Amino acid sequence: MPKIAVEHSLTDLSKMLRANGFDVVELGNWQQQVDAVVITGQDENLMGIQGNLITGAPVINANGMSTMDVFHEVNQRVQPSSHR
């Protein structure tokens, strides 16, 4: 099951991802490899997460996107074989 790190404020997205079979961890609280990172964009530079520099996984900036838009973006970027 793909593991997605999601910023704390994106609770609706976290619920949707979990309901659709994703393993969701809170951004900053994971110890293992993740398949994607979802941020609001506000903390992008503060946390040093730019592109794929920290995790090697795609970073999705949810700023200005609906929950459904972000969900579709995660589905497009996370392939079953990613990081496995």
Secondary structure, DSSP 8 states (H G I E B T S, - for coil): --EEEE-TT-HHHHHHHHHTT-EEEETT---S--SEEEE-STTTTTTT--TTTTTSS-EEE-TT--HHHHHHHHHHH--TTTT-
